[in-house]
Amino acid sequence: MTYKKFKKINIILTVILGMIFGISISLKYIMLPIVAFIVFSLINLYLRKRVVEIISDERDFKIAGESASLSLKIFSIIGVIIALVLYYLDNNAEYKLISLTLSFSVCILMLLYSFIFKIKINKNN
């Protein structure tokens, strides 16, 4: 299978999966989207293995890593600023709750990133 054909099939599968999610949520079926996501992920993995062309190379992975790192830094800075503004804005308990939730989310994301980074470094050495 060519890479172009794989991308077309992948787009069609994504549209179908989106429709399944939308219909399932409107009908309040919780298991159907989960099962559909697992099935479509397995189909995607199977189709990816059938592609004969090179899908990505080391340069793509390097760019993806740099993009993820930059996105994490930007999200963390903006998240902390918004959390501080919400925390000190008005004496509203709901703002403080949102602020604390955002703060913990940023903290957990940064810890998770650091943990995965350490594992990857140790694995490569």
N, C-alpha and C positions, 0 to 999 in steps of 0.2 A: 504494500500500500504506500502511496506517496504521501508526503507531509501535507500537501495541499488538500488531498482527499480526507486525511485524518482531521485537519482543522475544520473542514465543512461538516463532517459527521459530528465532531465535538460541539460545534455551534448548534446543530440540530438537537443533540442530546441535552444541551444546556437549556434550550428553549422548552423542550418537553419537560425537563425536570422543574423548571420554573412554573410551568402550567400546573404540574402535579402539586407543587408546594402551594400555589395560590388556591387551587380548588380544595385541597385538603384542609387548609387553614379556614377557608370560608365554611366548610362542612364540619369543622371541628374534629377531624381525624388526626390524631397525633402520631400514630405509628406509620401510616403510609408515607409521609415525607422522609422519615428515618430510613425505612426499608428501601425506598426509591433512591435515596442518596447513596446508600451502600451499594445497591445494584448498579447504579450508573457509574459509581467510582470504579467498581470492578470491570465494567465494560470499557471504561476509559483506559484503565491499566492494560487490559488485553489488547485494545486497539493500538496503544502506544508501542507495545512490543512488536507489533506487526509492521511498523513504519521502518522502511529500509534506509531512509536518509538520516543524516545527523540532525537531531532535534535541537540540541544545545551544545555549547562547548565551554571550556574553562573561562573564557572571557565573559560569557553570559552569566556564569555563576559569580564571578568577581563583581560584575556590575550589580547583580541582584543583592549580593551581600552588602555592598556599599549603599545601595538604595534603602535596604532594610535598616541599616545602622543610622542613616540620616533621618529616615522616617521616625525611628524610635526617639532620636534626640529631639526632633521638632515637636513630636507629640508630647514628649515628657515636659518640655519647656512650656508649651502652650497649656497643657493640662495643669501644671503647677500654678501658672499665672491665673488661670480661670478659677482654680480651687481657692487660691488666696483671695481673689476678688469676691467670690461667692461667700467665703467664710466671714469676711469682714463687712460685707454689704448688708446693711439693714440687720436688725436682730431677728431674723426670720429663721425658725428651726428647720424649715424645709431646705433653705439655701445651705445651711450648715451640713445637713444630711447629704445633700448632693455634693457639696465640697469634700466631705470626708470620703464618700464613695469614689469620687474622681481621684482623690489623693491616694487611696489604697490601690485603685486600679493602676495608676501610674507606677506606684512602688512595686506592685506584684509583677507588672510587665517588665520593669527594669531588672528585678531580681531573676525572673525567668530568663531574660536575655543573657544576663551574666552567667547564670548556671549552664545554659546551653552552650554559650561561648567557651566556658571552661572545659566542658565535656568534649567539644569539637577540637580544642587545642590539645588536650591530653590524648585524644584518639589519633590525631595526626602525628604526634611525637612518638 
